[in-house]
Amino acid sequence: MSLTFSLKTDDLQHVLYACFVLAAAMPGPPGPPGEPGPPVSRNLITTFQNIAGMLEKVHFVTEGTLIYLSETSEVFIRVRNGWRKLQLGELIPIPDDSLPPPAISSHGFQSLPAPSPISNMNNGKPVLHLVALNLPFSGDMRADFQCFQQAQLAGLTATYRAFLSSHLQDLATVVRKTDRYNLPIVNLKGEMLFHNWESIFKGNGGEFNINVPIYSFDGRNVMTDPSWPQKVIWHGSTANGIRMVSNYCEAWHTSDLAAMGQASPLKKGKLLDQKAYSCSNQFIVLCIENSFVSDPQGK
């Protein structure tokens, strides 16, 4: 039996998500037992404005992810060597008296409030924003992708990278070199956290004023919101922002109880305090706007 679905643009993501759930629930033939793997959390659907944006971020999107283009209402799926376009049926309008669909909220698929416009200018001066992911994470995370995707969903056009040392890069070098010395680091509301990027890595543990909140992409204060019960941030770095290969949760690929990751309790007013924790903990993950790009709308 075959079915043809005709979808309204506003409901497209909910229907696609439901299709994935139904497909995952269909039993298949039993296979040979294998080694248990680590738990995986991934986003099944991502929204881009147009094809240009989709192609630009191709390496941030894993195979099997559905892509919705808001300008054209087209849907693509990421495959091994690129993208394949999905064919949709004709639109069936929603009746005027129908109720809106319930919000879907989970670790990998979130319904976010309408974002307020965020400018990369603060009182006429360029700045870089430091923002937290919307949920805590264990040491097994795809943090750069999460930062990129949540920034996009929040309506932020700049590129955000994880505030972490990795096997490829030290934390101190995540921000573009020309922007490390003169641009203030601010929170989502433009309140100053640091005078510049380099000032975080002077060896004092990245001291900041704890009365200045750090906000998540959906606008919550991670220092007070109960969604982050442990007020600790992962960083995997020395006080100078250099990677600690013995304490960065195997390059942020494990949540094993025995593995360790370097992190910092925020109550001490430091982003780079030096304390090792089990990678099974779920802590705050920060994202940094890694370069200043002029606002195309001149805001």
N, C-alpha and C positions, 0 to 999 in steps of 0.2 A: 504494500500500500504506500502510495506517495502523497505528500501534502505540499501545497504551495502556500507560503505565507506572504501576505501583503502587510507592510509595516508602516506605521507613522513614525516620522523622524524622532519625535520626543520619546517614543517607547523603545527605540531600537536597541539601546544598550541593555535594557531589562530583558527583552526577549532573547537576545543573544546569550546573555548570562544564563537564562533558564535552559536554553538549548544545550549549553555545556554541561549543566547539572544533570539533565536527562540522559545525555550521552554517557556521562561518567557512571550513571546508575545501571546501565544495561550490562548484564553479566555476559562474560565470554567464556571460551573453553579454558579449563585449568591448565596452567603451565608448570614447569618445574620450579621448585623453591629456589629462591636466590638470597643473596646477602641483604639484610635490612639496610635501608639507606636513611639518611638524615631527613627530618621533616622539611618540606619545601613549601614556601609561600610565594605565590606569583600573581601578578595581575593579568587577567584574561583579556581585558579590553582597555585600549588606550585611545584617546581622542587627539587628533591633530586638526589644524585649521585647513590645510590643503596638502597636495601631493609634495610640494617643495619641502614643507616641514617634515613630512613623513620620510622622505629620502635623506634629508639632512641628519636625522636621528636614527638611521637604520641600525647602527651598531649598539644602540641602547635597548633595542626591542628583541626579545627572544623569539625563537621559532614557536609557532602555534598561537601567537598573540593576535587578537582581532584589532583592527585599526578602523576607527570611524572618522571620516573627514567632514567637519562641520559645514564647510562652504558648499559642498556638493551633495551631502548625504550619501556618499559612497562608502562601501565597506571593503576592506582588504584583509587578508590573512598573511602573516609573515611565514614564509617557507625558507628552506635551506639557502637558496640562492637569490632570494629577493622577496617579491610580493605577488599574490594572486588576488584578482578582483572577484568578489562574490556578487552574484546576480540576485536582485531583489524583485519581488512582485510589485504590483501597483499599490498605491496608498489607499488604505481604508481609514477614513477620517474617524476621529473619536467623537462620540455623541456629546453634545453640549452639556448634558446633565450628568455625565460620568464623573466619578470621583478620581482624583489624582492617584497614581500608583504609590504604594508605600516605599519609603527610602530603603535601599539595600545598603547595609553596612557590615563589613567584615574586615578581616586582616588584610585582604588583598583587593577589596572593591568597596570604595567608600562613596557615600553621597555627601558632598561638601556644600556648605553654604555658598551663595553667590559671592564671589570675591570682590573686595573693594579694590579700586585701582591703586596699584603700588608703583610709585615712581622711583627710579634709581637716582633721583636728585633730591637733596635735602636742603631746604632753604637756598635753592639755586646752586648748590654744590654737589658734585658727584659723590656717591657713597657705595659701599658694598653691604649687603644684608646677610645677617646670620640668622637662620631659621631652623626650627626643629621639625623632624618628621612627625606625622600625626599620631603615631603609636610607638611604644617602646619595642626594641628588637633585642634578640639574643645575639651571640657572636656569629651566627650563621645568617648573613644578610647580603643582599645585592644593593648596597647603600647608594652607590652612584646612580643607579637606575631609579631607585626610590626617590632620591632627591630631584632628579630630572623630571620624573612623572608627576610628583606632587606639586612641584613648582608650576608645571604646565596646567594642571587642574585648577590651581589657584589663580591662574591668569597672569603669571609672571613670565616675561619673555626672555629673561637672562638665563644663562646656564648656571646651574647649581651643582656643586660637587660635595661629596661627603667630607665632614670634618674628621678625617681618619687618615692615619698612615696605612699604606697598603704595600703589597709586594712590588709594586711598580713605582711608587712615589712616596716621598716623605710628606707629612702633613704641611710642613713649613713651605713647601713649593707648590701647593695646590692652586694658590692664587697666581695669576699672571705676574711676571716679574715687575713689569712697569707699573702695576697697580698696588704693590705691596707697601709702599712707603708714604703715600700722600692721601689715600682715601680712608675716611673714617669707616669703622665697622659698626653698623647700627642694627637694631632689631626691626621687626616688621613694621613698627610704627614710627621708625626714624629716630628713636632714642639711642644715644651713643653708648656703645659697649666698650670699644677700644679706639684709640686715636688712629691706628692703622694696623694692617695685618702683621707687620714685623714686630710690633710692640707686644704681641701675644707670646713671642718666642724668645724673650730676653732672659729666660731662666728663672723667672719668679712664679712659674706655674700658670701664667695667663690670668693674673688677677684682674677682676672686674667688680663693679659696684653691684652687689646682689639686690639692690633696690630697683635696678633696671631690669625689667622682665625679659625673658627669652620666650618668644612666641612660636607656636607651631604654624604650619602652612594654613591651617584652618582657624588660626587666631586665638588659640588657647595658651595660657601662661603655664609652661611646663613646670615652673617652680611651685605652683599651687594646685594645679589641676590633678585630680585623683587618677586620671588615666595613666599617669606615670607615678606609680606608688614609690618607686626608688628614684630619688633625685640625684642620679649619677649619670654621667655621660661617658660613652666609649670614646677613646681616642687612639690607643695603641702606639703611643709616642713617648719620647723623652720630654723633659721640660723645654727643650729647644726645638721640638717638632720633628725629631728624627725617629724613624720607625724602630720599634722594638720587636724583632722577629721572634723572640721567645714569648712575647706577650701581646700578640694581636690575633688570637683565635684562629691560627693557621690561615692568615691572610683573610680573615672574616668569612671563613667557610665552614666553621664548626660551632655547634652549641654543646659540645661534649662537656660533661661535668668536670672532667680532669684537665681540660685545656684552660689556659689562662689568657686574660686580656687586660691591658692597661686602661684604667678609667679614672674619673675624677668626681668626687662628691661635690655637688654644686653648693652645698651649705657652707663650704669653706671659701666660697667666692673665687674659685679658680677653675679654669677650663682644662688645665694640664697638671692637676695634682697627681702625684705618683702613687697609685694603689692598684694592686693586681686583684682581679676577681675571676671567678669561674665564668666560662663562656656560656653557661646555661642561664645566667642572669639576663633579664630583659631590662635594658637601660635606655636612656635618651640617646638619640642619634641626631647630631646637628648637621646642617648643610650650609655651605658658604657660597655666595655669589662670586664666582671665581674670576670675573673680569668686568670692568665697566664698559658698557655699550651704550652709546647715545640713544636716548629715547626717540624712536622714529616719529612719535606724535608730538615731540617737543615739550613734554610735560616737565 
